[in-house]
């Protein structure tokens, strides 16, 4: 992996594909989320929250070995390989 020497200006920029959201952006998104949550609740659905990180082998078991190359992986303090869930990246 080759790393470019852009340290002087890097702190001024965001990585490609991401952006800051203004207070208005966040308010619009929260409003939409609230309306959707109300609608889904009327239909009988309840919200669940899944973990952001999973064991790598769990994700590979569910999605197949080809997914492993596309996941952000890290090692926990016990030496287990974890991965960021694919819908989070």
TIKOL-377894 format. One line per 4 residues: number of its first residue (from 0); for each residue x, y, z of N, C-alpha, C. Coordinates in pm, whole numbers, plus 50000, padded with zeros to 5 digits. Layout:
NUM) X,Y,Z,X,Y,Z,X,Y,Z | ...
***
This chain:
0) 50085,49883,50000,50000,50000,50000,50089,50123,50000 | 50061,50212,49909,50140,50334,49897,50064,50449,49962 | 50130,50523,50048,50067,50635,50117,50126,50765,50063 | 50034,50850,50017,50080,50980,49965,50116,51072,50080
4) 50209,51158,50057,50251,51254,50158,50165,51379,50146 | 50048,51374,50205,49957,51489,50200,49922,51535,50340 | 50006,51506,50436,49976,51536,50576,49950,51685,50601 | 50017,51772,50531,50001,51915,50556,49858,51962,50531
8) 49793,51912,50428,49660,51959,50393,49549,51861,50431 | 49581,51741,50470,49479,51638,50494,49379,51679,50601 | 49419,51743,50706,49328,51776,50816,49217,51871,50773 | 49233,51936,50661,49133,52032,50613,49022,51966,50532
12) 49035,51840,50498,48942,51775,50406,48878,51652,50469 | 48771,51608,50407,48704,51483,50446,48738,51376,50344 | 48730,51250,50384,48752,51143,50287,48646,51148,50177 | 48681,51096,50062,48587,51093,49949,48461,51017,49988
16) 48347,51069,49949,48220,51002,49974,48151,51038,50104 | 48211,51122,50185,48147,51164,50310,48134,51315,50311 | 48042,51364,50393,48026,51509,50404,47971,51542,50542 | 47993,51664,50584,47931,51713,50707,47784,51740,50678
20) 47700,51723,50778,47559,51753,50764,47527,51876,50848 | 47457,51970,50787,47420,52091,50859,47308,52060,50957 | 47280,52156,51045,47169,52140,51140,47038,52121,51065 | 47018,52190,50954,46896,52173,50875,46888,52033,50814
24) 47000,51982,50765,47004,51845,50710,46961,51744,50817 | 47017,51759,50935,46987,51666,51044,46841,51678,51086 | 46791,51799,51095,46651,51819,51135,46556,51756,51033 | 46584,51771,50904,46500,51709,50801,46503,51558,50811
28) 46623,51503,50829,46636,51358,50840,46564,51306,50964 | 46580,51373,51077,46512,51330,51200,46360,51339,51185 | 46311,51440,51117,46168,51453,51094,46116,51336,51010 | 46187,51304,50905,46148,51191,50820,46153,51061,50899
32) 46259,51041,50977,46270,50920,51058,46152,50908,51154 | 46114,51019,51216,46002,51018,51309,45872,50980,51242 | 45847,51036,51124,45724,51002,51051,45722,50855,51010 | 45837,50805,50966,45845,50663,50930,45826,50572,51050
36) 45885,50609,51164,45870,50528,51285,45723,50523,51328 | 45654,50635,51319,45511,50638,51354,45431,50549,51259 | 45460,50558,51131,45389,50477,51032,45412,50328,51057 | 45539,50289,51075,45570,50148,51099,45507,50100,51229
40) 45504,50184,51333,45442,50145,51460,45293,50120,51440 | 45227,50201,51358,45084,50179,51330,45063,50046,51258 | 45160,50003,51182,45152,49875,51112,45191,49758,51201 | 45234,49787,51324,45268,49682,51418,45415,49647,51426
44) 45500,49723,51359,45644,49695,51363,45707,49765,51483 | 45813,49706,51536,45891,49766,51644,46036,49774,51600 | 46105,49875,51648,46244,49894,51611,46336,49800,51688 | 46434,49748,51621,46540,49670,51685,46674,49735,51648
48) 46773,49714,51731,46906,49768,51703,47005,49652,51704 | 47074,49634,51594,47173,49528,51584,47313,49586,51607 | 47409,49503,51647,47543,49554,51674,47611,49604,51547 | 47692,49703,51562,47768,49758,51449,47879,49663,51407
52) 47938,49595,51503,48045,49499,51477,47995,49358,51503 | 48041,49265,51422,48009,49123,51438,48140,49045,51425 | 48138,48920,51472,48252,48834,51443,48259,48816,51291 | 48378,48822,51236,48395,48806,51093,48333,48675,51045
56) 48355,48568,51119,48304,48437,51075,48151,48435,51070 | 48084,48512,51153,47938,48519,51149,47892,48581,51018 | 47956,48690,50977,47919,48756,50852,47952,48670,50731 | 48066,48603,50736,48105,48514,50625,48008,48397,50615
60) 47968,48343,50729,47873,48231,50730,47741,48273,50666 | 47696,48396,50694,47568,48441,50642,47572,48486,50497 | 47682,48549,50456,47687,48611,50323,47781,48541,50226 | 47861,48448,50275,47955,48378,50189,48095,48435,50198
64) 48197,48356,50164,48336,48398,50181,48377,48519,50097 | 48308,48545,49988,48348,48658,49902,48332,48791,49972 | 48246,48797,50074,48223,48925,50142,48343,48967,50227 | 48423,48873,50271,48533,48901,50364,48629,49006,50311
68) 48654,49007,50181,48747,49104,50123,48690,49245,50118 | 48560,49259,50135,48496,49390,50124,48463,49453,50259 | 48500,49387,50368,48465,49434,50502,48583,49501,50571 | 48551,49600,50653,48650,49661,50740,48665,49570,50861
72) 48785,49523,50884,48809,49426,50991,48900,49485,51098 | 48882,49437,51222,48972,49473,51331,48980,49357,51427 | 49076,49361,51514,49098,49253,51610,49069,49308,51749 | 48986,49235,51827,48954,49282,51961,49065,49244,52058
76) 49050,49285,52184,49155,49262,52283,49179,49114,52311 | 49084,49029,52277,49101,48885,52296,49155,48814,52174 | 49185,48889,52067,49239,48830,51946,49136,48784,51846 | 49007,48810,51873,48900,48773,51780,48892,48874,51666
80) 48870,48825,51544,48856,48913,51428,48710,48956,51419 | 48688,49088,51423,48556,49147,51410,48548,49219,51277 | 48427,49248,51233,48410,49322,51108,48293,49419,51123 | 48306,49532,51056,48197,49628,51049,48089,49569,50960
84) 47966,49566,51006,47859,49509,50927,47855,49576,50790 | 47830,49501,50685,47840,49557,50549,47747,49674,50523 | 47630,49677,50586,47539,49789,50562,47583,49915,50634 | 47685,49905,50721,47737,50020,50792,47848,50090,50716
88) 47905,50022,50619,48018,50083,50548,47975,50142,50417
***
